[in-house]
């Protein structure tokens, strides 16, 4: 949706970050790349829930740092400043969505046995 808004409504040519190139459509490739990254984040959340004492904290930091890195990446690529800012904002929204949704899932799946009413 962000690609369509920036490109078609605001008439801004986005910089093209490294992404999966499965189709000839830029918005579809962007969405597919975001979906693959969301699946990778889900796998990370699962791994952290099995191996770390406070998985939500670790997950939040990792996803936060990856989100910041994806926001900075467009500024290292060739393109207009508008295109870089729009790409950074789209990447930020994607990162925030992944972080909030999977953090909520982690809060429901990781149970502290000592303080839980479920014990």
TITITI-535314 format. One line per 5 residues: number of its first residue (from 1); for each residue x, z, y of C-alpha. Coordinates in Angstrom, 1 decimal. Layout:
// residues N
NUM> X/Z/Y  ...
// end
This chain:
// residues 119
1> 0.0/0.0/0.0  2.9/0.8/2.4  4.5/-2.5/1.8  1.2/-4.3/2.5  0.6/-2.3/5.6
6> 4.1/-2.8/7.0  4.4/-6.5/6.0  0.9/-7.8/6.5  -0.7/-5.6/9.1  2.3/-4.6/11.3
11> 4.1/-7.9/10.6  7.4/-6.2/9.9  9.9/-7.8/7.5  11.0/-5.0/5.2  14.6/-4.7/4.0
16> 14.7/-5.3/0.3  16.3/-2.3/-1.5  17.7/-2.5/-5.0  14.6/-2.6/-7.3  13.3/-4.1/-10.5
21> 12.8/-7.8/-10.3  10.1/-8.4/-12.8  7.8/-10.7/-10.8  8.0/-13.0/-7.8  5.9/-10.6/-5.7
26> 7.8/-8.1/-3.5  4.9/-5.5/-3.3  4.5/-5.6/-7.1  8.2/-5.2/-7.7  8.2/-2.3/-5.3
31> 5.3/-0.6/-7.0  6.8/-1.2/-10.5  10.1/0.3/-9.4  8.2/3.3/-8.0  6.3/3.7/-11.3
36> 9.5/3.6/-13.3  11.1/6.2/-11.0  8.0/8.4/-11.4  8.3/8.2/-15.2  12.0/9.1/-14.9
41> 11.1/12.1/-12.7  8.5/13.1/-15.3  11.2/13.0/-18.0  13.4/15.1/-15.8  10.7/17.6/-15.2
46> 10.1/17.9/-18.9  13.8/18.3/-19.6  14.1/21.0/-16.9  11.1/22.8/-18.2  12.8/23.1/-21.6
51> 16.3/24.0/-20.4  16.3/25.9/-17.1  14.9/29.3/-16.2  13.2/28.1/-12.9  12.5/24.4/-13.5
56> 10.3/23.9/-10.4  13.2/25.0/-8.1  15.7/22.7/-9.7  13.2/19.8/-9.9  12.3/20.3/-6.2
61> 15.9/20.1/-5.1  16.7/17.1/-7.3  13.7/15.1/-6.2  14.2/16.1/-2.6  17.8/14.9/-2.6
66> 16.9/11.7/-4.3  14.1/11.1/-1.8  16.5/11.6/1.1  19.0/9.2/-0.5  16.3/6.6/-0.9
71> 15.3/7.1/2.8  18.9/6.6/3.9  19.5/3.6/1.7  17.6/1.0/3.8  19.9/1.8/6.8
76> 22.9/0.6/4.7  21.2/-2.8/4.1  20.9/-5.9/6.3  17.7/-6.2/8.3  15.9/-5.3/11.4
81> 15.6/-1.6/12.5  11.8/-1.9/12.2  12.2/-3.1/8.6  14.6/-0.3/7.8  12.4/2.4/9.3
86> 9.3/1.1/7.5  11.2/1.0/4.1  12.5/4.5/4.7  9.0/5.8/5.5  7.6/4.1/2.3
91> 10.3/5.7/0.2  9.6/9.1/1.8  5.9/8.8/0.9  6.7/7.8/-2.6  9.1/10.7/-3.0
96> 6.6/13.2/-1.6  3.9/11.9/-3.9  6.2/12.2/-7.0  7.4/15.7/-5.9  4.0/17.1/-5.2
101> 2.2/15.7/-8.2  4.9/16.7/-10.7  5.5/20.1/-9.1  1.8/20.8/-9.6  2.1/19.7/-13.2
106> 5.2/22.0/-13.7  3.3/24.9/-12.2  0.6/24.5/-14.9  2.8/23.8/-17.8  5.6/26.4/-17.3
111> 4.3/29.8/-18.0  6.1/33.0/-17.3  5.2/35.1/-20.3  5.9/38.4/-18.7  3.6/37.9/-15.7
116> 1.0/35.6/-17.2  -2.6/36.5/-18.0  -2.4/34.0/-20.9  -0.1/36.3/-23.0
// end
